[in-house]
């Protein structure tokens, strides 16, 4: 396959960036998208030019490191797929592919395609946990949890924290990410004691980080590699309302 | 002299006794002590959270952008615990037995028993954190079976157990970060260990965004930095996983134990092209319902659906009727290799075997199979473009985990006082082969329930002056790291670290992989030395040190892999027996099973890095409770 890559290059956080063309004419359709970038980098480095920086690690869609907005779509054209699981067979011979970092005020670009998503960590630190010190837990079967509740909780807990929801949203809202964590814990008996405090603290931190508001377009759900449902945002709104009424 | 500091008393009482003997630190005094934790996987996140809860001041370092990215996240199948919820005869003693036998009697009895003992507490702790383990309709926790066991003791959260356990530990860690008891440094890579008066007192790290190199001091250092399977380049490990923290500690005097013990996992998606950057695991849990087979006749290239049962060889069920498809990983891997060596492999490369769900789908229906394994099937389809509900999966063994690692005593402290090593980074509990679902158990056992006690004892019983960054030891370590960075940048050759790494991986897989022999290992050591010279003369690292530069990061890690690889070959050469994942072709039974030599090799091989090269120290293994027998899964 022949491709024309247009890749965002930016030296550092405060420098200006621009698109640079990288034509490549020997792409194997069975390569993953990141393996294709590896090939580009190996050739750049052999010539003494700096490699294109991008986050990646597990390359099996679970660590949440990889990002990339590919032809305007976070994680590229496939649904329910992280960039690392995207394969070149999904593209046409001769196609132009535009590759950009996540674009959001709360995710500043560090270099090239790499962004800083530590805002997500600070939201979790604000309340995305159950306060249970090591050693204090009762037996795992002490509280029965209905199977369907457990499964729904797991649906939300499956979030990999990649930030595609933010990148896809025209307001750069983090409501799907926050909603998934709030829902995961609000459904379980273990999450009840801190239920109200948690949602208030996480939403307050989300606002402080500079994420935008939700206008219910559903772009986040469509981009999510784990197909986290928009229902998590509805649940977040209900939880927040209930918490504020209980003050 | 290696002193393992095993407690006295009967097996069941040893851990209790040790906990009682341990010196304590008064809660009010704990904030006077500081601990550095490197790595934020299951072991690192859990120990950091736990000791911060207890009141110690903790500094945490990870090269990841967030603690949640650590590679523990990728573990799929489950975590073992001797809860006996299934009422099928499980107990701490049985889990101890299975784990020690699974490791081919090359681990310490006392360590393994303690692991089995605390396994039950792990499940409780994780449930309390909100980990959504799979449950029955009645609301109780459910289990699945894993290799090497005849009871059902594996807890799981779909095919994402590692993710859910890590997010639990991560949430506990972030809670402490929020409470400012943990000072978290992300994108910060440890590049040296600092010893003051022979004790581990600090680390040198490089800020991966700014390139700044700085030192940090504390009263103890914990390494929870994972395994080094990426020495093979192609492995199931995440791309960043590396040996650097462990290797730099080795260069400061910590012993590396059993480095040749490598786990080759039988069920991975086969290699497809020479551009391939990593291999993807298909969870061992699939062997609960999937049946492994190859055609009976070599060269049978018919579509698998057209091959009737009479022409299929379900070789694991045939060779090991008692355990069938659930034999331990090393046994299953070698059997698959043997089938391919006989010319009965399938797929284009003939280097794979079928893992077939036809019978499970007939028995349970597609929906139930999808509920159990849906995400794994989806992952498989994305990579191979084949639908495993219709066509059998094709699998082949791949490097997955290392049982070897830094040597630690019973208290998880290395031979360097004040340096503790947890999780996959240490060598301690899995012997020569790890059973499935035991890595998550060990990482969390070490972090939540063992190391916090050992650290308390060390801090409570050791008199130390406050460490100062102005101490010459810190200055020397800083200069050492700065020097190496400068050296890597100054070569200005024409090959990227990735290209050289792939070649190292090929040497390791060929000669130090699934089957090893004396001539091959000697050849590999020569080739690695040559490759090392090539690395230091032809490497290209464009860009500067004082910037985000992933090529520089890779080059530093590659320099360490090039040294570690040679030590792995030396260790494999010296171990003139076969055990667990270590098969020396010279020492096997007629059926190709491992042939241990307990008279000469019932020991841990701990290597000390000296100016004259690696020096071997042996720690003899004593078995008071289980008599090492030949491992029989037939």
Interface residues (C-beta under 8 A of the other chain):
Chain A: X11 X12 X28 X30 X31 X32 X34 X35 X38 X39 X41 X42 X44 X45 X46 X47 X48 X49 X50 X51 X53 X55 X56 X57 X58 X59 X60 X61 X62 X63 X64 X65 X78 X80 X81 X85 X87 X89 X110 X111 X114 X116 X117 X118 X120 X121 X124 X125 X126 X127 X128 X129 X130 X131 X132 X133 X134 X135 X136 X137 X138 X139 X140 X141 X144 X145 X146 X147 X150 X151 X153 X154 X157 X158 X160 X161 X184 X185 X188 X190 X191
Chain B: X46 X49 X50 X53 X64 X65 X66 X67 X68 X69 X71 X73 X74 X83 X85 X121 X123 X124 X125 X126 X127 X128 X129 X130 X132 X133 X134 X135 X136 X137 X138 X139 X140 X141 X157 X158 X160 X162 X163 X164 X167 X170 X171 X172 X174 X175 X177 X178 X184 X186 X209 X238 X239 X240 X272 X273 X275 X276 X277 X278 X280 X281 X378 X379 X382 X383 X385 X448 X449 X452 X492 X494 X495 X496 X498 X499 X540 X541 X542 X543 X547 X548 X549 X550 X551
